[in-house]
Every structure is written in structure tokens, then in C-alpha cells.
Amino acid sequence: MESVHRRRVEASLNAKLDATGLGRQRQVTSRDKRKRRHAGLFEAVRRLDGHLDAGTRTELAKWVRDEYEREFGDVPLGFVATCYLGPPYVDHRLDLFHSIVEHFAPGDVMPEPFAQARMLARTGAYAYIEVYASGTLHPVLPDGSVVGGSEGRA
């Protein structure tokens, strides 16, 4: 008899948690990941590549991570984008978890999984390429729209 009562209580509790959304994590869909990136994210990503002190860069990277989690349900490891410092640099990597900004010349080797996004960034067609731990790449156009998502193929 006690096991029947326990199952009823657990079922009731699970129903309440499901109704409030507290009992499950949000299911991330490909539609969530392809939502347009807003101007605030563009500005933050642009600023990450600027001359910031370490504390400001870390704080800004945390804000970007939080925005991605809230808005899109997933957080990229970082971004690859065209570098505008001039020769010898052609592209750069922004790492959201270690607040690393690294610039690369054409012959430099970019670490994986960021290297997969390099050719996409060099086309100049995208504002930046989001790089996820799974190897998925999400190219983001200058208007904020996201183009597909490829599994590590540029």
C-alpha cells in the first residue's frame, strides 16, 4: 500500500514540476540555435576583440555566455572572425571560456575545433562563426541571421 501512495505523490510532484517548467531542462531545438543574433551580442563580440583589460574581457565573456544560454539554449566555445588589424593577421579566435583573443597570420595553425571555421571566416561573408564543443559551426551574417549549422565542415 505504501508503494502505491509513494507513486501517487511522485506523479503529483512531477506533474507540478512539469507544469512550472522546474522539473526539466529546456529542450534546445535547432530553431533556437538559428534565432537572429541581436545587436547587443554583435557589440559585445566586437568589443571582445578590442583592447580590454583582463577583468573587463572576462566580465564581457561571461555576459555573452549568459546571453547565449538564455536566448539560444547553448553556448559556443567561442568565435572565429576576420581580423582587421592588418598584415600579417587575417583572422582571430575569441574563446568565451578562457577569455582568449588570439590573432593568426595565414600560415599559423589555429587550434581545433576553431580551425574548422577558418575558411568560412576568410570568405568575408560572415560577421563571425560560432564554434561549438560538438564541432558544429554556425556562421552568423552581418544582419544577425544564422546560416545553417555544419558539423565541423567548412
PyMOL commands that set and color helices and strands:
alter all, ss='L'
color gray80, all
select helices_A, chain A and resi 2-20+30-33+39-48+54-72+114-122
alter helices_A, ss='H'
color red, helices_A
select strands_A, chain A and resi 78-82+91-95+100-104+128-131+136-140+150-151
alter strands_A, ss='S'
color yellow, strands_A
deselect
rebuild
show_as cartoon
